[in-house]
Amino acid sequence: MPHADTVQAIRWENKQLQLLDQRLLPHKTVYLEFDGVVVVAEAIRDMVVRGAPAIGITAAYGVVLAARARFAESSANWKALIEADLQTLAQSRPTAVNLFWAIECMREVITGLQGDPEPALLAEAKKIHSNDIAACRCMGERGAALIEQPCAILTHCNAGALATGGYGTALGVVRAGFSAGKITHVYADETRPWMQGARLTAWEMVQENIPVTLQVEGAAAHLMQQGKIDWVIVGSDRIAANGDVANKIGTYGLAILARYHGVKFMVVAPTSTVDMNIVCGEDIPIEQRSADEVLSLAGQSTAAAGATAWNPAFDVTPVALVDAIVTERDVVLAPNKEKMAAMMENI
Ligand code: MRU
């Protein structure tokens, strides 16, 4: 089995996009191949690939596939035709701004292109991919440097190698912090309903011999009350201009608990996750997913017949509850609108 740090959720091989089917982890390591944009959008929506940076990178490669098909269809008119494909990708999931950011990066390249678009677009997609890995490594070091003494941490969902180009955001800090002797133990929320913590975060940690203990989300308050952790460390799907943070449903509750118990709260995300066009968290679109995901587990119904379910995939943590936002550009302590603007200047 591959080492989780080197495992690639996203690969470009033989002129095709390959995605590790994260729905099958940790039991099976299966790569699916994609040669068209519609199936790439479906893969994002259906959680074959997930995690904000990974969704953006996947969309970038999706644009390469779309351009190939549209150029073959009409070398004169492909730029007009591809707009529908960009829309299809943009409609796959609404919350992670990395998706829209990556589509915009690709659109800018499209504007200046002449002739066969594939080489230039592939180069851009690969750049987005490799920049994300570099950003994760940088954030890992910066985040780990904030931790003053060896401690245990709690994380939520999966913000690891699987959710990014590689290495991870929150789990990048864990990787760097564990190597430096600052993080001794990881508590991972199992993260209903998709179980990203149980299936993905625990898998990444076990691969690297980083001690990991799973818990149901409801155990977090008790864990903090017992003084077992110093930090909560999470990723993000979108950070508003004022520093409000959208992340996996349940993150907001952890932030409230952390503040009450004197536990620090760190958000780790690349600048491609920061949306300066969104003033505050209230305006971040929150994905609502199917009730079936809550009413069942691994395809088995678990709820009383006739019950309904509410399934928001993300929530918003107000910036006042965040102690640090770590990006590849800077570490923003006690973030606010002014500090976020300074960090994002000239991007
Ligand atoms: O629904 P998911 O699995 O795509 O949600 C992912 C998260 O909430 C992650 O914490 C976030 O995207 C950051 S990934 C580096």
Boltz pocket constraint, residues with backbone or C-beta under 6 A from the ligand:
constraints:
  - pocket:
      binder: B
      contacts: [[A, 49], [A, 50], [A, 51], [A, 52], [A, 53], [A, 96], [A, 156], [A, 157], [A, 158], [A, 159], [A, 160], [A, 163], [A, 164], [A, 168], [A, 169], [A, 170], [A, 194], [A, 196], [A, 234], [A, 235], [A, 236], [A, 237], [A, 247], [A, 248], [A, 249], [A, 268], [A, 313]]
      max_distance: 6.0
